[in-house]
Amino acid sequence: MKQLAEVLRDWEAVIGLEVHAELTTLNTKMFCGCKLSHDDEPNANVCPVCLGMPGALPVPNADAIRAIVKAGLATNCEIQQRSLFYRKHYFYPDMAKNFQTTQGPVAFCMHGRLDLDVRGEGAAERVDDAVDKAPDGSYETSVRILRIHMEEDAAKMVHVGGEEGRIGGASESLIDYNRCGTPLIELVTEPDLRTPEEARLFMEKLRRIYLAIGISDCSLESGSMRCDGNVSLRRRGSTELGTKTEMKNLNSFKSLHDALEYEICRQAEVLETGGTVYQETRHWEPSRRRTVMMRRKETADDYRLFPDPDLAPFDLSRDFVDSVRAELPELPDARATRYAQELGLKQADAEQLAGEPATASFFDEALALAGVGVARAVANVCVNMVPAYPGALPAQAAALARLLAEDALTASQAREVLEAVSATGEDALAYVEAHGLRQSTDAAALQATVDEVLARCTDQVRQYREGNKKVVGFLVGQCMKASRGQGNPKLFNQLLTATLEG
């Protein structure tokens, strides 16, 4: 099978995503008052609505409606003032009433957009001229969002038991309806993505937005955020869409990228050997690094969609939408831009700090304690040190940033201090003073040490003056040893060079 780069020279991939996110920050389910928790005993949080009992009537969760409107505003969607719920019929045990309550042609959120900044190795996947690439190969592209609609999640099925050689490997299937009725939003893109890397970046950016606005924990591991990827191929220069396949329930960014990459290469091989690509649903097997066919794709007619007679149409007022808009926090892109422009942070650091709400909050608190004047040092500690020590406190990071900015600690010493104090909650500055770790930046005092080291390291002095500048590293080490680690190595380096050149 050809590699992706080779395939994309001849073929254009047309990719669309369907991203599902459970509204895990709510307290109750979508259409009933049952507790929203998947960790309780199986079937502990159920009622006649969850279990599809005859005559049970659904009542929409107002907080869920606010949440989806918030998601739409954060992704540049047009909020539809009038929309309604439909019944999507299918017969399967995970939905006891035999239909899923979802939305029809007009969803709460329509026609949005997210912009992507594609850099690094992933930018090389795009080989066409439809984007303007910078000298380093990076480019920007815009991905249209068709809709974000609301629906309810299904129950969880657990397959257990089984005998060796038994088909499916299980002897029975158990159903936990605790998850049934969980508020779920689904974002559907237009087929604007052209590479697996663009798809991965879109998913990552959407997750950062959902986390920032607080509507979901977006855990890919537990399935509260998951993605289906649709892909088809067409010859470069053609405008006719090919037959698409769908990869279901991709639960990591890597799986999304790798499944799309494999499927693009598989379809190219099928088409180039005269075969036919069928519209079907496929499953990604990470261990075997391939997709396998699950079933031929259903069509909309198979679901017999019609408006739910038990749920009245929604009429969202402008005042309601404006009130939701006022609740939106600063979004990750805007926060990263502010960090870079106002604080002078490197763009990569700004994006990393702004990407997760907890990380941004930690940085903001540490910055407030340390002062804006040492913002870069605070960012350095938060990006390069804090992630390794989950128990670290903003005050500890702030103290270390100030010491680093004053050249009173080396980076390696700061790591050692953070490792110690993050486990105990001790004040970082007090720890440094108690252990005599603060480095001297008194040039006059350090010059005496430099003179003493040069006086006894005559061989290294001769090598330096004969052109071997690398011996300065050895001499700095000798100065640090002579000062018992109390001298600043950067200043020692400067003093040594000035003395040797004088």
N, C-alpha and C positions, 0 to 999 in steps of 0.2 A: 504494500500500500504506500502511495506517495506521502511525503511529508506536507504539512500545512502550507509552508511557504511556496512549495512547488505547485500545489493545487490552486492557490489563490492567484497565481499568475495567469491561469487560464479561466478560472471560474470565479464568479462573484457570489459570496454567501449572503443570504438575506435572512436575518435573524430577528425574531421578536420574543419578548419575555412575558410571562405571566407570573407575577410575584404575589404570594399570599402572605399575609401577616395577621396573626391572632392579636386581638386587642387585649393583651394580658394585664394591662394596668387597670382595667375596670373591675368592679366588684361582683357584678352579676352577668348572667348570660344575655343573649341578644333578645330573646322574646319571652323570657320568664324571669322570676326573681331568684332562681337557684344560684347558689354560691359559685363563683368562677374559680375553680381550683382543680388541677389535674393530679395533685399529689395525695389527695384523700383516698380513703378506702374505695374500691370500685363501686360505682353506682350509689354513692352516698349522697350526691348532689343532683337529684333527679326529681321530676314532677310530671304530671299528666302531659304538659306541653313537650318536655324533652322526650317522653316515651311515646308520643304520638297517639295518645288516648282519644277516642272519638269525643267530639264536643269541646275539647280543650282549645281555648282561644289565645293567640299570641298577643303580646303587648310589647311594642318596640322599646328598646333601651335608649333613652334620650342621650345619655353620655356617649353611647356608641355613635350616634349621629353627629354629635359635636366632634368626636375623634376623626371620623372620616372626612368631615368638612375641613378640619385642621390639616389632614394629610393632603387634601386637594389644594388648599391654599399654599402649602409649603412646596408643592410641585407645580405651581403655576397653572393649575387647572381652572376651568370655568365652573363655578358652582351652579348647578341647575336648581332653579327655584321649585320646579315641580318634577317629581319622579315617583316611582312606585315599585313595590315588590311583586315578584312573579314566583310561580311554583315550577321547579325544574324536576321532572319526574324520573325516578329510577328505582329499581327494585333491588335493594341490597340491605343486609342486616344493620349496617352502621347508621341508617336513618330509618327509624321505626315507622314513621308516617309515610314512607315510600316517596317522599319528595323533599327537595331542599328548597328553602326559602332564599331567594336571591333577587337580583334586580334584572330588569329587562333592557330594552334598547337604550333607554335614557337612564344613566346612573347619576348618583349624587354629584360626581366629579367627572368632567369631560374635557378633552382637548388640552392637556397640559404639556410640559416640556422640562427636560433636564439637560444641562450642558455638561459635556465631559471634556476633561483635559487629559489627553493620552500621551504618556511619556515613556522613556526608557525602552527596554527591549520589546515590550508589548506594542509600541508604536510601529515596529517593523512589520507587524502582521498585516497592516493596511498598505496595499501596493498600488491602489488606483489614484487617479488625479482628482477625485471628487473633494478632497480636502487639501488645504494649503499647509504643507509641512514646514516647520522652522528648520534652520540649519542643523539643529541637533536631532531632527526627525520627529519631534513632538508636534501635535496638532490638536485642534479643538473641533468638536462635532456636537451637534444637537440631536437629541432623541425625543421624538414626539410621544406623548402619552395619550392613548386613545380614551381611556376611562379608568376610574377607580370606583368599583362597586362594592356594595355590602352584601354579605351572605352569612349563613351559619355554618359552622364546622360540623363534621360528622363525628360519630362515636369512634372510640379506639378499639380495634380488634387485636386480640392477642392469640397467636396460634401456639399450642402447646402439645406435649406428648409426641407420640408417633413411634413407628417401628422402622427398623432399617429397611430401606428399599421402598417405603411407602411413598406414594406420590404426594408431593408438597411437604413431606417431612413432618407432618403434624397429624395427631389423631382427633383433635377437637379444636374449636375456635371459641374464645370467650370474648364477650363484648362489655366494655366499660362506657356507660353513657354519661359519665362526668364531663367528657369533652363535648358531647353533642350539644349544639346550641351556642357554642362559644362564638362571640362576634368575630368575624373574619372579613378583612378587606382584601380585595384582589385588584392589583394594578396591571393593566394590559398595555403594552407599548405598541406603537406602530412598528412595522418591520424595517426600522431604520438602522439597526446595528449591522455591522459588516464583518466584525471579527470576534473571536472568543474573548479577547482582551477587553474590547468595548463592553461586552455583556457583563464581564466580571466587574469592571469599574462602575457600571450602572447599578448593579446590585449592591456594591459596597457603598456608593453614594446614597442610595435610597435607604439603606440601613442606618447610616449616620443621621439622616433627616428624621426618620421615625423615632430614633432614640432621643434626638434633640427635642422633639415636640412631645415626647413622653407618652406615646400611645401603645407601645409594645416593648417587651424586653428583647425582641428580635433575635431570639436564640435559635441559631441554625441547628445546634446539636439536639435540642429538644423538639424541634419542628415547629416552633411558634413563628418562624419565618422560613419559607421554602419557595422554590422557584421551578417553573416549568419552562423549558427552552424549545422554541420552534425554529426550524432551520430548513431552508431549501437552497438549491443552487441554480444559477443560470450562467450561460456563457457571457464572458465580458463583452459589453456593448449591447447586450440584449436587455429589453425592458419587460419581457414576459416572465412572470413568476413561475418557478418550478413547483413540483409537488413537495409539500413540507412533511416533515416528521416531527413528533413532539417527544422530548425527554422529560419524564415526570419526576417530581419530588427530588430535585437536586438540592442537597442540604449542606453544601459548602461552596465557597467561592472557587476553590480548586476543582471540585466536581463539575461545577457549571462550565468552567473554561475547558476542562479536559473532555467532557462529554460532547461539547459542541465541536471541539477540534477533531475528535474521532469521527463524529457523524458527518462533518464536512468532507473528510477524507474518504469515508466509506461511500457516501453518495457519489463522489467524483469517480471512484473506481467502478461503481455500478453503471453509471452513465457512460463512461468511456469504454466499457466492454459490451455496450449494447443492451444493458439490462434496464429494468424499470424501477423507479423509486415509488413505493406505495405510501399513501397517506395512512400513517399508523402511529401508535404510541409505543415508545421504546423505553427500556430501562437501562440505566448506566450501572455497570458492574466495575467498581473501582479496582478490585483485586485483579481482575482480568483485563482492565483498561479497554473496555469495549461496550457498545450498546447492543441490547438484544430485543427482539420484537416481543411486546406484551399482547397487543391486540390491534386490530384494524380500527381506525379512528371513527368514532361516532359522529353524526351530524347533528345540527341543532334540532332537526325534526324528530330525532330519536327521543328527545327529552320532553316533548309535548308541552312547551312553555306556554303559560297563560297567566294573566294577572291574578294575584292571590285575593280571593273574595273576602278574606278575614282581615285584611290590612288596608286601611284607607290610603289614598295617595298622599304624598308629603308635599307641603307647600312651605318652603323655607323663605322666610322674609329677609329682606336686605338687612334689617336691624340684627337678626339672628346671625347672619354671615359676618357682619361687621363686628359683632361681639366676639365671635370665634377668632377673627383676624387679630383682634386686640390681645388675645391670649397667646399668640405665637411668640416664642422666644427668639433670640438671635440665632439664625441658622448657621450650620457649620461653615459654609463658604464665606458668609459675611464675617463671621468671627475670625476665620483664618486671615482674611484680607485685612481686618483691623489689627490683628497681631503683627502682621508683616509691615503694614504701613505706619502704624502709630508706635510700635515698640521696636521696630527694626529687626524683627526675627527673620531667620532664614525661612523661605517659603515652605520647605519640607518640614521644619520644626513647627511652624505655625499650623500647618494642616494636621499634623499628628496630634498636637495639643487640642485643636478645635474639634477633632473627629469624634470623641466620646464625651458625653456630658460630664461624667465623673472626672475624667482627665482635665477637661477645661475648668471645672470647678476647683480642682486641686491647684492648678496653675494660678488661677485668679486669686485664690486665697494666699498662696505663697508669695505672689507678686505684691499683693497689698501689704504684706508684712516686710518684705525685703526692700521695696521701693522700685519705682519705674526705672531709676537710673541703672539698676543691675538686671534689667529684664532678660538680657541674653544669657546671663549666668543662671538665672532662675530657669529659663527654658532648657539650658544644658542639663541641669540637675534633673528636671522633670522628665526630659526625653531620654536621657542616657543612663540615669542611675535609679530613679524611683521605681520604674517597672520591675526591677529585680527584687525590690523589697516592699511587698504589699502592706506591711505595717507602718511604713513611713508616714510622717505627718507633715502638713504644709509648713508648720513652724520650723521643723527640722530642715526641710528643703530650703527655706528662706535663709536660715542661718548659714548653711553651707554655701549657698550662692553668694552671700556677702563676703564670706571668707575667701572664696575662689576669686571674686572680683578684686579683692585687695591683694591677691597673690599670697595670702597667708596660709593657704593649703594647696597641695597638688591635687590633681584629679584622682589619683590613686588613693591618696589619704582621705579625700572626701568620701570615696566609696567605702573605705574601711570604717569611717566614722558612721556613715549611714547604716551600714550593716549592723553595727553595734547598737545604735540608739533606736533603730526601727523596731528592734526586738524588745526594748525595755520602755520606750516612751520618754527616755531621758532627753534633756535639753542638749542640742548638738553643740552649742557654743561652750556650755559648761563642761561637756565631755572633752572637747579639744583642749580647754585650759587645764583641766585636771590631769590630762595625760601629756601635757607639754608638747602638743602637736603644732601649735601656732608657729609659723615660720617667720623669721626676722626679715624685714625689708630695709633695715638700716644699712645703707650703702657703706658708711664709714666702718661699721663693725665687720661687715662682710669682706671689705677690702683687706683687712688684717688677715683674715683666714686665707684669702686668695694669695697674698704675699707669702704666707707661710708654706702653702702647698707648692707654689712655683719654686720656692727656694730649695725644696727637697726633691722635686720631680724634674731634675735638670735634663734627663734624657728625653722626656716628653716635650719640654720647652724647646730643645734642639730640633726634634722632629717637626714641631709646629712651624718653626722658623725656616725649616727646609721645605715647607709646602704641604705637610701632612696635617690639614686642618681638623681631621677627624679625632685627633687626640684630645680635643676640647671636651668631648664626652667623658673621657677617662678622668680628666682634671675636674670636671663638675662633680663626678662621683666622689673624688677625693675630698673636695670641699664639703660635700654633704656629710661625708663620714667624719671629717674634722669638726664640723659644727653639730654633730650628733643629730642630724636631720632638721636642725632649727633654721638653717639658711634657705632662702628662696632659690631654687635651682635656676630659674630664668634670670634672676639678677646675678647669680654666680656666673652664668654663661656670659652675660654682658660685661661684667667686670674682668673676667679672664681674657676675653677677646680684646678689650680696650688695653689691658696691661701688656699683653703679648704683642700687640701691634704698636704700642707706644715706644 
